[in-house]
Amino acid sequence: MVIPALNEAENLPYVFKTLPDWVHEVVLVDGNSTDGTVEVARALRPDVKVVEQRGKGKGDALITGFQACTGDIIVMVDADGSADGQEILSYVSALVSGADFAKGSRFANGGGTDDMTFVRKLGNRVLCAAVNRKFGARYTDLCYGYNAFWRHCLDKIDLDCTGFEVETLMNIRVVKAGLRVQEIPSHEYLRIHGVSNLRAVRDGLRVLRVILQERSNRRALRGRTHPAAPGAVRGRAS
């Protein structure tokens, strides 16, 4: 498991309590917390692997955490207490049943959210529709940080962004890579303590920029590839 954290000391007891006993490795990526986040994590789970984040942003933290993982399956989850660790079983089950990428969705049948305003829901819906149309995906949710995947996926998606838009980038690139995606219904709860760093308009624009850039990259690649070239793969999601 990879958990990016910045001043989440009060939330970590709940996050760690909900993790299944069979999770063999927890990687906490600390973004220079000043509230004792690292000390709390080590007290709760002595075997936690703490990695210091040298850059800034959620994307940078996740990439740092992924590099530190040793397992074949990687699960990413937020440190604010909004996710239920017991859902990990559903994600891992999807992977061992044949999926490459298990993508959490608050809007799939059985999912839900207690922590989205009308504006954020609308923005997520519009951006999700854009990705589905432009990349041939069938997503019901786009900007959600609870996902799991086989390690080999990292070689195919080549993450290179630092902010909150990293989740959108992952969702687009797994489809472009032709990986098998399965959505997992997930319930997002309210953050337990503290205030989120998410800013709907600012981060929504960053997500839109990623979508447009990935679309432009796709067109450029098509322009360099002969239409009948063998091995050209169309991304798919299910």
Number of C-alpha atoms within 10 A of each C-alpha: 21 26 23 27 25 23 19 26 21 18 20 23 17 17 21 17 14 15 17 13 8 7 11 11 15 21 22 27 27 23 21 17 14 12 13 14 21 26 13 17 22 14 11 14 14 10 13 16 19 18 17 16 22 13 13 12 18 24 21 22 26 26 21 22 26 20 11 16 18 12 13 9 19 21 23 19 23 19 25 26 23 21 23 19 17 13 18 26 14 15 26 20 12 21 20 11 8 12 22 22 28 25 26 28 27 22 20 16 12 11 14 16 17 12 13 14 11 8 11 16 16 12 19 21 17 14 21 20 18 16 23 18 11 14 21 16 22 18 21 18 22 28 23 21 19 26 23 26 22 18 19 11 18 15 8 14 18 13 17 12 17 16 17 22 24 25 22 22 23 22 23 24 19 23 24 21 15 16 21 17 25 21 24 24 21 26 22 21 16 14 17 15 13 12 8 8 9 10 11 15 12 9 15 19 15 17 23 18 13 18 22 15 13 19 16 12 12 14 12 11 11 12 10 8 12 10 9 7 7 8 6 12 10 12 18 17 21 12
